[in-house]
Amino acid sequence: MTDFKDRERGEEAKFAMDEETAFRVAARRNRLLGQWAAEKMSLTPEETEAYAKAVVQADFEEAGDEDVIRKVLGDLTAAGCDIDEAGVRAALAEMAIEARRQFMTGS
């Protein structure tokens, strides 16, 4: 019986760690996407930092990535940047890869 309880606790700890890792990678991905969009909008370094934080915060509006995509696409369009939803989604996918790489290397 003890072995089963130990195994169950181990699985719960692994699940919690996996969830935390996924959260951190998503936050880093969103920050990178915000920095990418800020560059497209020619923001200053201070504005870039604030915008990247705003993109991270936007992810808390609803489950999934649609809230982040909607925010970034809307802001880029409002700034007069020539980009469509597919371009933002492609950038989001690239940033996801980079965020996971950075997380795994600890940079």
Residue pairs with C-beta under 8 A, 6 or more apart in sequence:
21 103
24 103
25 96
25 99
25 100
25 103
26 59
26 99
27 56
27 59
28 99
28 102
28 103
29 92
29 95
29 96
29 98
29 99
29 100
30 52
30 55
30 56
30 58
30 59
30 68
30 95
31 52
31 53
31 55
31 56
32 52
32 95
32 98
32 99
33 55
33 68
33 72
33 88
33 91
33 92
33 95
34 48
34 51
34 52
34 53
34 54
34 55
34 56
34 72
35 48
35 51
35 52
36 91
36 95
37 51
37 55
37 72
37 75
37 76
37 88
37 91
38 47
38 48
38 51
38 52
39 48
40 76
40 79
40 81
40 83
41 51
41 75
41 76
41 79
41 81
43 51
51 75
54 71
55 68
55 71
55 72
58 67
58 68
58 71
59 65
59 67
59 68
60 67
61 67
65 92
68 92
69 85
69 88
69 89
69 92
72 88
73 83
73 84
73 85
73 88
76 83
76 88
77 83
